Amino acid sequence: MTIEYLEKEQKLIDEYVYRFCDKKTTETQPIYDGVVNAEKYLTKSKYRICWVLKEPYDEDGGTGGGWSLSGDILNQEDLYKNIIKKNSPTWQPMIYVTYSILNDLIPYNSMDWIRDDPEMAQCLNHIALININKMPADRRSNDADIAVKYEYWKPILHWQLKQYDPQIIIFGNTFQHFREDLNISEKDLHITDTVHYIVRDKKLYAHAYHPAQTQISKKEYVQGLITVIKKNSDKLE
């Protein structure tokens, strides 16, 4: 896969998201997602990393949109100052996990606090981010509603996974919607205290909590993913 090919595919995906979306009014537009920076995703990382989350929050209460979460937000310089410092419950755990992957899978206890090393946030330039729902949403996501939206957006979601071809896919409490279509059964999954996972065809599918979860500590969340990825890293190459 080349940078040019991936950039072309991302533009096509964005076009189809717009055509496919159910625009309630002319004021409601999709919030696009995908590969943040094709060059960094393909050439600056040992592994291609994709996070799969539920839906994008919009300050207009679900009636705005028309911008790209990956291209307009996460592709910025000085991400910590502009984005992370203002809204960190989801982004901070993602940064710690992604930063570890990009830096030889260093453990959580060996990393600085993001506030002390804001440059860590730039690791999000290297990922692909997929939201199940492509339309603006409120802060709380109902799983039954997400299941309906998964069925609606399914063709595009699986097109994204195919074209981005990630080696590490971290599902933030979203794997249950994809599992059957990925032909993965519950009994196929390896189970740890914090992550259920499977490695198939040199890809790690990690069924984790949402990054903004409160069931376990941030350290447990981050280190649980790091441990699973490190244990299986030789199967991804």
QUIKA-V146393 format. One record per residue. PHI is phi as a letter, one per 20 degrees, with the letter a starting at -180 (none if undefined). Layout:
phi={PHI PHI}
This chain:
phi={none d f f f f f f f f f f f f f f g f f e f e e f b f e d c f d f b p f f b g f f f e d d c f c e d c d d d e a e e c f e m n c d n n c d f e f e d f e e e l f f f e c f f e b d g e f g f f f f f f f f g f c l l f f g f e e f f f f e c g f g f f f f f e d d c d d g e d d g c f f e d e f f f f f f f f f f e g g f g f f f f f f f l f e c d d e e l c f g f e g f f e l c e g f f e e d d f c c d b b d b l m c d d d e d f f g e f c f c f f f f f f f g f g f f f f f d f f e d d}
